[in-house]
């Protein structure tokens, strides 16, 4: 988002946390609690829940309940469909006129106007506000004035945003971007009420949006209670009374709570339970393809990983990983060995290419040893993998990847694991560029375009480019692809850019991740969208 990372980060993306405090059903949560309330596993967001500052999955789940933007993605198909936008019109794929629908308000009664969007986007772009998703506004004319690469901004607003009237505003991009309207379902582009600006601290304590739910309470480390907003004007009203998100630090505990009746919904089945889940849950187990890929990203800001020749080392490490065995033994049917840097859920017309990574994603111990030797060897003679271990069975697969590398190289335990206790701590280390070895980069797409798997992660200075990869030709091809009016030609250029990733290996594609979930008998109409996030507003509670 993800990035997004996600991205939104899936933690990818679709990525996309769970387990131990706050167990058991309460007076208003699952397992025999108040009727109509869904209790669901969750992980604390890294940052406050500002739309332009949230680029990871746990915060994204909440924003998806609190906000509606100009565009929304169909939960089943991923197709971009107008939500608050009545029309998004352009003659040249660079200058757009956006007209809003009537009748939309925030849950505090404020009307949603063109100014609500323009103010939110200007806030998100302004470098002084330090918003993670600021680069998503970089296509708008005047972005560099409010978000210079160095020094103070020379303007407070982007010249490319102009309010025409309460329902209309225009957007001028700095260059053509034919699929730009399709990106507007990403939560960074959400509108904000005046209350966000007039009492920011109060808003952060209890965010106010225009979606089907409102925040009732939030206790960091424990959970968040969201309740249905009966005044919501959209067609996708919540059919349940609300959602209690419970923080877990071990998704096995979440699964145990689900089985014992103390939790209604787990949206990440732990690997250790995959052998049991079908017997435990039957048709209440969901396992479906999602717009998520898991990779290992190299810290190219560290000279030992970016000096000439280390691309061979990076490629060799990739070839030392037995993806087939790891996905089969640990993840069973919920992961598929990666063959490129996108997702099969895009489809080949959308840009998925099962041959693009080629030999670099094929297990070959002999070639791996040779490439690492030719590239000067592992930096310092070792490699350390880092990930949070509170969700996603990450400790299991990291151990398996290290075992595979150690067995392939035959030089003893040269690969070791650096487990980080929580997702928030891991993200803080990652986003402050403190990691000195390959780190997990799960990516849950922000929107269903190949562009989203490439630009936010690998474009120079992009929002989720935490490895600090930079290649002028890659950037040039992405720019050309964005400006291409023919979707098929755009996909081809994006794939040309992706071939540079195959040559340079700034990250190692590991596997594509399915969305998985399990739910209690008292729930019905449970589904995951293409990003593997539960469609909470459709869940019925008996």
TORFI-92979 format. One record per residue (C-alpha): y negated, z, x negated. Coordinates in nm, 3 decimals, always signed. Example, Ala and Ser with C-alpha at 12.3 -4.5 7.8 and 13.67 -1.06 7.14 Angstrom:
<pts>
pt y: +0.450, z: +0.780, x: -1.230
pt y: +0.106, z: +0.714, x: -1.367
</pts>
This chain:
<pts>
pt y: +0.000, z: +0.000, x: +0.000
pt y: +0.072, z: +0.048, x: -0.043
pt y: +0.035, z: -0.032, x: -0.223
pt y: +0.215, z: +0.158, x: -0.119
pt y: +0.232, z: +0.262, x: -0.144
pt y: +0.307, z: +0.248, x: +0.081
pt y: +0.275, z: +0.211, x: +0.013
pt y: +0.182, z: +0.277, x: +0.086
pt y: +0.426, z: +0.452, x: -0.150
pt y: +0.778, z: +0.475, x: -0.027
pt y: +0.824, z: +0.594, x: -0.167
pt y: +0.773, z: +0.124, x: -0.036
pt y: +0.778, z: +0.111, x: +0.068
pt y: +0.794, z: +0.076, x: +0.242
pt y: +0.875, z: +0.242, x: +0.148
pt y: +0.930, z: +0.622, x: +0.294
pt y: +1.028, z: +1.335, x: +0.249
pt y: +1.200, z: +1.602, x: +0.365
pt y: +1.357, z: +1.972, x: +0.369
pt y: +1.358, z: +2.344, x: +0.336
pt y: +1.083, z: +2.569, x: +0.464
pt y: +1.020, z: +2.596, x: +0.840
pt y: +1.377, z: +2.553, x: +0.956
pt y: +1.493, z: +2.616, x: +1.307
pt y: +1.360, z: +2.531, x: +1.648
pt y: +1.047, z: +2.703, x: +1.772
pt y: +0.885, z: +2.746, x: +2.109
pt y: +0.739, z: +2.400, x: +2.096
pt y: +0.976, z: +2.206, x: +1.874
pt y: +1.323, z: +2.054, x: +1.878
pt y: +1.663, z: +2.200, x: +1.943
pt y: +1.600, z: +2.368, x: +2.274
pt y: +1.222, z: +2.407, x: +2.242
pt y: +0.951, z: +2.293, x: +2.478
pt y: +1.046, z: +1.969, x: +2.655
pt y: +0.874, z: +1.658, x: +2.538
pt y: +0.805, z: +1.756, x: +2.177
pt y: +0.986, z: +1.572, x: +1.897
pt y: +1.053, z: +1.767, x: +1.576
pt y: +1.080, z: +1.543, x: +1.271
pt y: +1.125, z: +1.586, x: +0.896
pt y: +0.821, z: +1.530, x: +0.677
pt y: +0.671, z: +1.580, x: +0.331
pt y: +0.320, z: +1.698, x: +0.253
pt y: +0.076, z: +1.412, x: +0.189
pt y: -0.071, z: +1.387, x: -0.159
pt y: -0.430, z: +1.364, x: -0.037
pt y: -0.645, z: +1.455, x: +0.264
pt y: -0.574, z: +1.220, x: +0.554
pt y: -0.867, z: +0.984, x: +0.516
pt y: -0.750, z: +0.630, x: +0.601
pt y: -0.898, z: +0.482, x: +0.283
pt y: -0.754, z: +0.759, x: +0.068
pt y: -0.392, z: +0.760, x: +0.189
pt y: -0.158, z: +0.519, x: +0.014
pt y: +0.175, z: +0.697, x: +0.041
pt y: +0.430, z: +0.717, x: +0.319
pt y: +0.404, z: +1.076, x: +0.434
pt y: +0.033, z: +1.056, x: +0.500
pt y: +0.081, z: +0.708, x: +0.640
pt y: +0.317, z: +0.840, x: +0.908
pt y: +0.039, z: +1.063, x: +1.040
pt y: -0.232, z: +0.796, x: +1.023
pt y: -0.004, z: +0.564, x: +1.220
pt y: -0.010, z: +0.818, x: +1.503
pt y: -0.381, z: +0.903, x: +1.478
pt y: -0.537, z: +0.558, x: +1.440
pt y: -0.536, z: +0.206, x: +1.575
pt y: -0.712, z: -0.076, x: +1.393
pt y: -0.813, z: -0.434, x: +1.459
pt y: -0.455, z: -0.553, x: +1.413
pt y: -0.116, z: -0.389, x: +1.459
pt y: +0.224, z: -0.503, x: +1.337
pt y: +0.497, z: -0.552, x: +1.593
pt y: +0.752, z: -0.275, x: +1.524
pt y: +1.047, z: -0.511, x: +1.555
pt y: +0.922, z: -0.832, x: +1.394
pt y: +0.632, z: -0.721, x: +1.175
pt y: +0.414, z: -0.992, x: +1.330
pt y: +0.041, z: -0.921, x: +1.309
pt y: -0.103, z: -0.890, x: +1.660
pt y: -0.457, z: -0.813, x: +1.772
pt y: -0.508, z: -0.448, x: +1.873
pt y: -0.877, z: -0.353, x: +1.895
pt y: -0.975, z: -0.706, x: +1.799
pt y: -1.039, z: -0.938, x: +2.090
pt y: -1.088, z: -1.225, x: +1.846
pt y: -1.099, z: -1.279, x: +1.468
pt y: -1.254, z: -1.621, x: +1.413
pt y: -1.324, z: -1.832, x: +1.106
pt y: -1.400, z: -2.193, x: +1.020
pt y: -1.352, z: -2.167, x: +0.645
pt y: -1.114, z: -1.873, x: +0.571
pt y: -1.406, z: -1.697, x: +0.402
pt y: -1.652, z: -1.604, x: +0.676
pt y: -1.511, z: -1.419, x: +0.978
pt y: -1.654, z: -1.307, x: +1.311
pt y: -1.475, z: -1.011, x: +1.468
pt y: -1.516, z: -0.926, x: +1.836
pt y: -1.383, z: -0.595, x: +1.970
pt y: -1.213, z: -0.524, x: +2.301
pt y: -1.385, z: -0.308, x: +2.562
pt y: -1.291, z: +0.048, x: +2.648
pt y: -1.183, z: +0.197, x: +2.317
pt y: -1.294, z: +0.548, x: +2.219
pt y: -1.205, z: +0.815, x: +1.968
pt y: -1.030, z: +1.125, x: +2.097
pt y: -1.360, z: +1.319, x: +2.076
pt y: -1.517, z: +1.079, x: +2.325
pt y: -1.716, z: +0.867, x: +2.081
pt y: -1.698, z: +0.493, x: +2.151
pt y: -1.531, z: +0.272, x: +1.894
pt y: -1.792, z: +0.015, x: +1.796
pt y: -1.846, z: -0.249, x: +1.532
pt y: -2.042, z: +0.015, x: +1.340
pt y: -1.731, z: +0.238, x: +1.340
pt y: -1.549, z: -0.023, x: +1.134
pt y: -1.839, z: -0.120, x: +0.909
pt y: -1.923, z: +0.241, x: +0.824
pt y: -1.558, z: +0.320, x: +0.754
pt y: -1.512, z: +0.020, x: +0.526
pt y: -1.833, z: +0.086, x: +0.336
pt y: -1.726, z: +0.447, x: +0.288
pt y: -1.384, z: +0.340, x: +0.164
pt y: -1.531, z: +0.094, x: -0.084
pt y: -1.801, z: +0.323, x: -0.228
pt y: -1.694, z: +0.435, x: -0.576
pt y: -1.862, z: +0.772, x: -0.525
pt y: -1.614, z: +0.859, x: -0.252
pt y: -1.314, z: +0.812, x: -0.483
pt y: -1.089, z: +0.656, x: -0.221
pt y: -0.748, z: +0.538, x: -0.341
pt y: -0.753, z: +0.232, x: -0.119
pt y: -1.097, z: +0.110, x: -0.226
pt y: -0.951, z: -0.208, x: -0.384
pt y: -0.838, z: -0.324, x: -0.039
pt y: -1.206, z: -0.392, x: +0.031
pt y: -1.261, z: -0.580, x: -0.295
pt y: -1.243, z: -0.919, x: -0.122
pt y: -1.560, z: -0.843, x: +0.075
pt y: -1.887, z: -0.980, x: -0.065
pt y: -2.088, z: -0.702, x: -0.226
pt y: -1.791, z: -0.484, x: -0.318
pt y: -1.890, z: -0.485, x: -0.685
pt y: -2.232, z: -0.349, x: -0.591
pt y: -2.083, z: -0.038, x: -0.431
pt y: -1.780, z: -0.016, x: -0.659
pt y: -1.878, z: -0.130, x: -1.010
pt y: -1.616, z: -0.113, x: -1.284
pt y: -1.852, z: +0.117, x: -1.474
pt y: -2.183, z: +0.287, x: -1.414
pt y: -2.352, z: +0.379, x: -1.088
pt y: -2.342, z: +0.161, x: -0.774
pt y: -2.649, z: -0.050, x: -0.704
pt y: -2.605, z: -0.049, x: -0.326
pt y: -2.475, z: +0.182, x: -0.054
pt y: -2.323, z: -0.089, x: +0.162
pt y: -2.149, z: -0.423, x: +0.110
pt y: -2.364, z: -0.723, x: +0.191
pt y: -2.062, z: -0.901, x: +0.335
pt y: -2.051, z: -0.666, x: +0.637
pt y: -2.307, z: -0.724, x: +0.912
pt y: -2.313, z: -0.561, x: +1.257
pt y: -2.428, z: -0.808, x: +1.522
pt y: -2.395, z: -0.584, x: +1.827
pt y: -2.181, z: -0.297, x: +1.952
pt y: -1.874, z: -0.520, x: +1.984
pt y: -1.929, z: -0.775, x: +1.707
pt y: -1.952, z: -0.779, x: +1.330
pt y: -1.917, z: -1.044, x: +1.064
pt y: -1.734, z: -1.031, x: +0.735
pt y: -1.812, z: -1.254, x: +0.437
pt y: -1.549, z: -1.255, x: +0.165
pt y: -1.631, z: -1.343, x: -0.195
pt y: -1.378, z: -1.627, x: -0.182
pt y: -1.135, z: -1.782, x: +0.061
pt y: -0.845, z: -1.563, x: +0.173
pt y: -0.652, z: -1.744, x: +0.444
pt y: -0.425, z: -1.455, x: +0.546
pt y: -0.695, z: -1.186, x: +0.528
pt y: -0.683, z: -1.119, x: +0.906
pt y: -0.312, z: -1.036, x: +0.875
pt y: -0.392, z: -0.755, x: +0.630
pt y: -0.614, z: -0.571, x: +0.878
pt y: -0.328, z: -0.373, x: +1.031
pt y: -0.318, z: -0.163, x: +0.715
pt y: -0.451, z: +0.184, x: +0.784
pt y: -0.725, z: +0.164, x: +0.521
pt y: -0.908, z: -0.066, x: +0.764
pt y: -0.911, z: +0.193, x: +1.046
pt y: -1.241, z: +0.278, x: +1.220
pt y: -1.400, z: +0.620, x: +1.176
pt y: -1.606, z: +0.826, x: +1.423
pt y: -1.955, z: +0.953, x: +1.344
pt y: -1.805, z: +1.303, x: +1.320
pt y: -1.630, z: +1.195, x: +0.999
pt y: -1.969, z: +1.155, x: +0.833
pt y: -2.173, z: +1.430, x: +1.000
pt y: -1.920, z: +1.711, x: +0.936
pt y: -1.675, z: +1.576, x: +0.682
pt y: -1.517, z: +1.911, x: +0.595
pt y: -1.439, z: +1.988, x: +0.960
pt y: -1.297, z: +1.641, x: +1.010
pt y: -1.064, z: +1.682, x: +0.710
pt y: -0.939, z: +2.013, x: +0.853
pt y: -0.860, z: +1.844, x: +1.184
pt y: -0.880, z: +1.463, x: +1.167
pt y: -1.009, z: +1.277, x: +1.473
pt y: -0.885, z: +0.924, x: +1.537
pt y: -0.843, z: +0.671, x: +1.816
pt y: -0.462, z: +0.657, x: +1.830
pt y: -0.211, z: +0.795, x: +2.081
pt y: -0.193, z: +1.142, x: +1.921
pt y: -0.434, z: +1.415, x: +1.813
pt y: -0.388, z: +1.684, x: +1.549
pt y: -0.320, z: +2.025, x: +1.703
pt y: -0.269, z: +2.214, x: +1.377
pt y: -0.172, z: +2.164, x: +1.012
pt y: -0.044, z: +2.419, x: +0.763
pt y: +0.006, z: +2.268, x: +0.420
pt y: +0.358, z: +2.327, x: +0.294
pt y: +0.487, z: +2.402, x: +0.644
pt y: +0.403, z: +2.127, x: +0.889
pt y: +0.171, z: +1.951, x: +1.129
pt y: +0.170, z: +1.955, x: +1.508
pt y: +0.048, z: +1.640, x: +1.683
pt y: +0.003, z: +1.619, x: +2.057
pt y: -0.022, z: +1.325, x: +2.295
pt y: -0.377, z: +1.222, x: +2.376
pt y: -0.374, z: +1.157, x: +2.750
pt y: -0.705, z: +0.970, x: +2.729
pt y: -0.571, z: +0.712, x: +2.487
pt y: -0.680, z: +0.367, x: +2.614
pt y: -0.415, z: +0.154, x: +2.442
pt y: -0.104, z: +0.005, x: +2.598
pt y: +0.123, z: +0.183, x: +2.348
pt y: +0.072, z: +0.532, x: +2.490
pt y: +0.298, z: +0.813, x: +2.372
pt y: +0.588, z: +0.872, x: +2.611
pt y: +0.662, z: +1.215, x: +2.461
pt y: +0.439, z: +1.522, x: +2.457
pt y: +0.389, z: +1.525, x: +2.083
pt y: +0.548, z: +1.539, x: +1.740
pt y: +0.605, z: +1.842, x: +1.517
pt y: +0.630, z: +1.725, x: +1.157
pt y: +0.818, z: +1.984, x: +0.949
pt y: +0.787, z: +1.992, x: +0.572
pt y: +1.114, z: +1.992, x: +0.379
pt y: +1.163, z: +2.000, x: +0.004
pt y: +1.530, z: +1.899, x: +0.023
pt y: +1.641, z: +1.635, x: +0.268
pt y: +1.993, z: +1.780, x: +0.273
pt y: +1.844, z: +2.085, x: +0.442
pt y: +1.673, z: +1.859, x: +0.694
pt y: +2.005, z: +1.689, x: +0.768
pt y: +2.175, z: +2.026, x: +0.812
pt y: +1.904, z: +2.130, x: +1.056
pt y: +1.956, z: +1.808, x: +1.251
pt y: +2.331, z: +1.864, x: +1.279
pt y: +2.284, z: +2.229, x: +1.378
pt y: +2.032, z: +2.147, x: +1.651
pt y: +1.723, z: +2.282, x: +1.477
pt y: +1.561, z: +1.942, x: +1.417
pt y: +1.540, z: +1.627, x: +1.629
pt y: +1.481, z: +1.351, x: +1.376
pt y: +1.547, z: +1.284, x: +1.007
pt y: +1.408, z: +0.954, x: +0.880
pt y: +1.573, z: +0.952, x: +0.537
pt y: +1.946, z: +1.024, x: +0.537
pt y: +2.037, z: +1.190, x: +0.202
pt y: +2.286, z: +1.003, x: -0.013
pt y: +2.522, z: +1.299, x: -0.016
pt y: +2.559, z: +1.269, x: +0.363
pt y: +2.618, z: +0.896, x: +0.389
pt y: +2.995, z: +0.946, x: +0.385
pt y: +2.962, z: +1.176, x: +0.687
pt y: +2.674, z: +1.036, x: +0.887
pt y: +2.866, z: +0.792, x: +1.107
pt y: +3.114, z: +1.059, x: +1.209
pt y: +2.838, z: +1.316, x: +1.255
pt y: +2.598, z: +1.100, x: +1.455
pt y: +2.778, z: +0.789, x: +1.579
pt y: +2.528, z: +0.552, x: +1.735
pt y: +2.249, z: +0.803, x: +1.668
pt y: +2.249, z: +0.681, x: +1.307
pt y: +2.008, z: +0.397, x: +1.226
pt y: +2.050, z: +0.179, x: +0.917
pt y: +1.844, z: -0.141, x: +0.901
pt y: +1.667, z: -0.363, x: +0.645
pt y: +1.310, z: -0.263, x: +0.567
pt y: +1.012, z: -0.387, x: +0.369
pt y: +1.093, z: -0.148, x: +0.083
pt y: +1.186, z: -0.194, x: -0.281
pt y: +1.258, z: +0.068, x: -0.546
pt y: +1.158, z: -0.009, x: -0.903
pt y: +1.113, z: +0.162, x: -1.239
pt y: +0.761, z: +0.101, x: -1.370
pt y: +0.672, z: +0.117, x: -1.738
pt y: +0.356, z: +0.300, x: -1.848
pt y: +0.193, z: +0.004, x: -2.021
pt y: -0.114, z: +0.221, x: -2.084
pt y: +0.105, z: +0.386, x: -2.350
pt y: +0.098, z: +0.177, x: -2.668
pt y: +0.465, z: +0.237, x: -2.743
pt y: +0.561, z: +0.050, x: -2.423
pt y: +0.304, z: -0.231, x: -2.445
pt y: +0.312, z: -0.344, x: -2.807
pt y: +0.435, z: -0.701, x: -2.875
pt y: +0.811, z: -0.732, x: -2.843
pt y: +0.864, z: -0.444, x: -2.603
pt y: +0.906, z: -0.689, x: -2.317
pt y: +1.251, z: -0.746, x: -2.470
pt y: +1.315, z: -0.371, x: -2.464
pt y: +1.208, z: -0.352, x: -2.101
pt y: +1.430, z: -0.646, x: -2.013
pt y: +1.719, z: -0.492, x: -2.205
pt y: +1.689, z: -0.164, x: -2.017
pt y: +1.703, z: -0.359, x: -1.692
pt y: +2.021, z: -0.535, x: -1.800
pt y: +2.179, z: -0.200, x: -1.891
pt y: +2.162, z: -0.083, x: -1.528
pt y: +2.472, z: -0.146, x: -1.319
pt y: +2.299, z: -0.187, x: -0.982
pt y: +2.614, z: -0.296, x: -0.799
pt y: +2.806, z: +0.017, x: -0.893
pt y: +2.517, z: +0.257, x: -0.832
pt y: +2.429, z: +0.122, x: -0.489
pt y: +2.795, z: +0.114, x: -0.388
pt y: +2.883, z: +0.464, x: -0.506
pt y: +2.564, z: +0.653, x: -0.422
pt y: +2.395, z: +0.464, x: -0.143
pt y: +2.689, z: +0.293, x: +0.025
pt y: +2.541, z: +0.048, x: +0.278
pt y: +2.178, z: +0.162, x: +0.259
pt y: +2.069, z: -0.013, x: -0.063
pt y: +2.116, z: -0.366, x: -0.198
pt y: +2.077, z: -0.459, x: -0.568
pt y: +1.735, z: -0.616, x: -0.622
pt y: +1.705, z: -0.977, x: -0.728
pt y: +1.325, z: -1.007, x: -0.721
pt y: +1.012, z: -0.793, x: -0.671
pt y: +0.982, z: -0.836, x: -0.290
pt y: +1.223, z: -0.765, x: -0.003
pt y: +1.488, z: -0.961, x: +0.188
pt y: +1.313, z: -0.846, x: +0.506
pt y: +1.040, z: -1.102, x: +0.428
pt y: +1.292, z: -1.385, x: +0.456
pt y: +1.295, z: -1.676, x: +0.214
pt y: +1.014, z: -1.850, x: +0.404
pt y: +0.809, z: -1.535, x: +0.357
pt y: +0.867, z: -1.532, x: -0.018
pt y: +1.194, z: -1.351, x: -0.086
pt y: +1.379, z: -1.527, x: -0.370
pt y: +1.730, z: -1.397, x: -0.456
pt y: +1.735, z: -1.582, x: -0.790
pt y: +1.389, z: -1.509, x: -0.929
pt y: +1.479, z: -1.213, x: -1.152
pt y: +1.788, z: -1.394, x: -1.277
pt y: +1.975, z: -1.254, x: -1.576
pt y: +1.722, z: -0.973, x: -1.621
pt y: +1.857, z: -0.808, x: -1.304
pt y: +2.222, z: -0.869, x: -1.396
pt y: +2.430, z: -0.600, x: -1.566
pt y: +2.516, z: -0.719, x: -1.917
pt y: +2.564, z: -0.437, x: -2.172
pt y: +2.605, z: -0.666, x: -2.472
pt y: +2.287, z: -0.860, x: -2.395
pt y: +2.105, z: -0.535, x: -2.320
pt y: +2.187, z: -0.391, x: -2.663
pt y: +2.085, z: -0.713, x: -2.836
pt y: +1.750, z: -0.740, x: -2.656
pt y: +1.658, z: -0.378, x: -2.721
pt y: +1.743, z: -0.423, x: -3.088
pt y: +1.535, z: -0.742, x: -3.108
pt y: +1.242, z: -0.567, x: -2.940
pt y: +1.233, z: -0.289, x: -3.198
pt y: +1.452, z: -0.036, x: -3.019
pt y: +1.372, z: +0.229, x: -2.763
pt y: +1.035, z: +0.392, x: -2.842
pt y: +1.118, z: +0.706, x: -3.036
pt y: +1.484, z: +0.623, x: -2.989
pt y: +1.494, z: +0.742, x: -2.627
pt y: +1.384, z: +0.673, x: -2.272
pt y: +1.298, z: +0.929, x: -2.006
pt y: +1.301, z: +0.850, x: -1.633
pt y: +1.068, z: +1.041, x: -1.399
pt y: +1.070, z: +1.084, x: -1.022
pt y: +1.018, z: +1.346, x: -0.761
pt y: +1.351, z: +1.489, x: -0.648
pt y: +1.264, z: +1.640, x: -0.310
pt y: +1.347, z: +1.323, x: -0.114
pt y: +1.546, z: +1.003, x: -0.131
pt y: +1.839, z: +1.131, x: -0.342
pt y: +1.630, z: +1.045, x: -0.645
pt y: +1.801, z: +1.287, x: -0.881
pt y: +2.139, z: +1.131, x: -0.803
pt y: +2.034, z: +0.776, x: -0.879
pt y: +1.829, z: +0.870, x: -1.185
pt y: +2.134, z: +1.043, x: -1.333
pt y: +2.343, z: +0.737, x: -1.249
pt y: +2.090, z: +0.498, x: -1.405
pt y: +2.078, z: +0.706, x: -1.723
pt y: +2.457, z: +0.719, x: -1.738
pt y: +2.466, z: +0.342, x: -1.704
pt y: +2.208, z: +0.293, x: -1.981
pt y: +2.380, z: +0.541, x: -2.211
pt y: +2.720, z: +0.381, x: -2.155
pt y: +2.581, z: +0.032, x: -2.210
pt y: +2.402, z: +0.118, x: -2.533
pt y: +2.673, z: +0.345, x: -2.673
pt y: +2.428, z: +0.553, x: -2.875
pt y: +2.471, z: +0.888, x: -2.703
pt y: +2.239, z: +1.047, x: -2.444
pt y: +1.931, z: +0.839, x: -2.528
pt y: +1.835, z: +0.822, x: -2.161
pt y: +1.734, z: +1.147, x: -1.995
pt y: +1.583, z: +1.250, x: -1.662
pt y: +1.253, z: +1.427, x: -1.596
pt y: +1.280, z: +1.562, x: -1.240
pt y: +0.953, z: +1.658, x: -1.066
pt y: +0.992, z: +1.910, x: -0.786
pt y: +0.768, z: +1.759, x: -0.520
pt y: +0.641, z: +1.418, x: -0.421
pt y: +0.278, z: +1.537, x: -0.436
pt y: +0.318, z: +1.666, x: -0.793
pt y: +0.489, z: +1.345, x: -0.900
pt y: +0.215, z: +1.132, x: -0.745
pt y: -0.053, z: +1.339, x: -0.916
pt y: +0.109, z: +1.281, x: -1.256
pt y: +0.158, z: +0.915, x: -1.179
pt y: -0.194, z: +0.850, x: -1.052
pt y: -0.349, z: +1.034, x: -1.348
pt y: -0.148, z: +0.820, x: -1.594
pt y: +0.023, z: +1.116, x: -1.760
pt y: +0.377, z: +0.977, x: -1.765
pt y: +0.509, z: +0.846, x: -2.096
pt y: +0.831, z: +0.680, x: -1.981
pt y: +0.954, z: +0.467, x: -1.690
pt y: +0.883, z: +0.621, x: -1.351
pt y: +1.000, z: +0.555, x: -0.998
pt y: +0.778, z: +0.322, x: -0.801
pt y: +0.914, z: +0.294, x: -0.452
pt y: +0.704, z: +0.048, x: -0.252
pt y: +0.687, z: +0.031, x: +0.124
pt y: +0.482, z: -0.271, x: +0.225
pt y: +0.149, z: -0.214, x: +0.396
pt y: +0.184, z: -0.544, x: +0.580
pt y: +0.460, z: -0.807, x: +0.589
pt y: +0.325, z: -1.055, x: +0.334
pt y: +0.456, z: -1.140, x: -0.015
pt y: +0.099, z: -1.082, x: -0.134
pt y: +0.141, z: -0.711, x: -0.060
pt y: +0.443, z: -0.680, x: -0.287
pt y: +0.254, z: -0.831, x: -0.579
pt y: -0.124, z: -0.789, x: -0.575
pt y: -0.158, z: -0.411, x: -0.511
pt y: +0.104, z: -0.334, x: -0.777
pt y: +0.045, z: -0.583, x: -1.059
pt y: -0.302, z: -0.737, x: -1.026
pt y: -0.542, z: -0.608, x: -1.292
pt y: -0.705, z: -0.288, x: -1.169
pt y: -0.526, z: -0.295, x: -0.832
pt y: -0.497, z: +0.015, x: -0.617
pt y: -0.131, z: +0.092, x: -0.694
pt y: -0.104, z: -0.061, x: -1.042
pt y: -0.004, z: +0.270, x: -1.196
pt y: +0.160, z: +0.107, x: -1.498
pt y: -0.169, z: -0.075, x: -1.577
pt y: -0.004, z: -0.414, x: -1.615
pt y: -0.259, z: -0.689, x: -1.675
pt y: -0.203, z: -1.062, x: -1.715
pt y: -0.484, z: -1.318, x: -1.662
pt y: -0.247, z: -1.592, x: -1.550
pt y: -0.083, z: -1.363, x: -1.296
pt y: -0.426, z: -1.274, x: -1.157
pt y: -0.527, z: -1.640, x: -1.145
pt y: -0.217, z: -1.743, x: -0.952
pt y: -0.263, z: -1.459, x: -0.702
pt y: -0.624, z: -1.563, x: -0.645
pt y: -0.518, z: -1.922, x: -0.589
pt y: -0.241, z: -1.818, x: -0.352
pt y: -0.483, z: -1.609, x: -0.144
pt y: -0.713, z: -1.908, x: -0.108
pt y: -0.437, z: -2.150, x: -0.012
pt y: -0.465, z: -2.259, x: +0.352
pt y: -0.104, z: -2.380, x: +0.373
pt y: +0.122, z: -2.071, x: +0.406
pt y: +0.415, z: -2.244, x: +0.237
pt y: +0.200, z: -2.343, x: -0.061
pt y: +0.063, z: -1.990, x: -0.079
pt y: +0.415, z: -1.848, x: -0.098
pt y: +0.502, z: -2.091, x: -0.379
pt y: +0.202, z: -1.979, x: -0.584
pt y: +0.284, z: -1.615, x: -0.527
pt y: +0.635, z: -1.685, x: -0.655
pt y: +0.487, z: -1.857, x: -0.960
pt y: +0.297, z: -1.535, x: -1.024
pt y: +0.617, z: -1.338, x: -0.973
pt y: +0.786, z: -1.543, x: -1.247
pt y: +0.540, z: -1.383, x: -1.488
pt y: +0.678, z: -1.046, x: -1.385
pt y: +1.027, z: -1.176, x: -1.463
pt y: +0.912, z: -1.272, x: -1.812
pt y: +0.708, z: -0.960, x: -1.886
pt y: +0.911, z: -0.697, x: -1.693
pt y: +0.627, z: -0.450, x: -1.626
pt y: +0.871, z: -0.292, x: -1.384
pt y: +1.246, z: -0.309, x: -1.327
pt y: +1.361, z: -0.404, x: -0.976
pt y: +1.639, z: -0.162, x: -0.883
pt y: +1.734, z: -0.211, x: -0.519
pt y: +1.606, z: -0.299, x: -0.176
pt y: +1.607, z: -0.002, x: +0.055
pt y: +1.713, z: +0.005, x: +0.416
pt y: +1.538, z: +0.224, x: +0.664
pt y: +1.771, z: +0.504, x: +0.771
pt y: +1.741, z: +0.777, x: +1.029
pt y: +1.944, z: +1.013, x: +1.242
pt y: +1.844, z: +1.184, x: +1.562
pt y: +1.948, z: +1.448, x: +1.814
pt y: +2.124, z: +1.383, x: +2.144
pt y: +1.817, z: +1.485, x: +2.342
pt y: +1.620, z: +1.189, x: +2.205
pt y: +1.640, z: +0.829, x: +2.321
pt y: +1.462, z: +0.502, x: +2.240
pt y: +1.447, z: +0.597, x: +1.872
pt y: +1.365, z: +0.303, x: +1.646
pt y: +1.225, z: +0.234, x: +1.300
pt y: +0.963, z: -0.030, x: +1.241
pt y: +0.992, z: -0.285, x: +0.961
pt y: +0.835, z: -0.033, x: +0.724
pt y: +1.115, z: +0.218, x: +0.807
pt y: +0.875, z: +0.456, x: +0.984
pt y: +0.985, z: +0.596, x: +1.323
pt y: +0.801, z: +0.445, x: +1.619
pt y: +0.710, z: +0.794, x: +1.736
pt y: +0.514, z: +0.698, x: +2.046
pt y: +0.821, z: +0.531, x: +2.202
pt y: +1.062, z: +0.822, x: +2.154
pt y: +1.173, z: +0.987, x: +2.478
pt y: +1.281, z: +1.350, x: +2.498
pt y: +1.523, z: +1.468, x: +2.766
</pts>
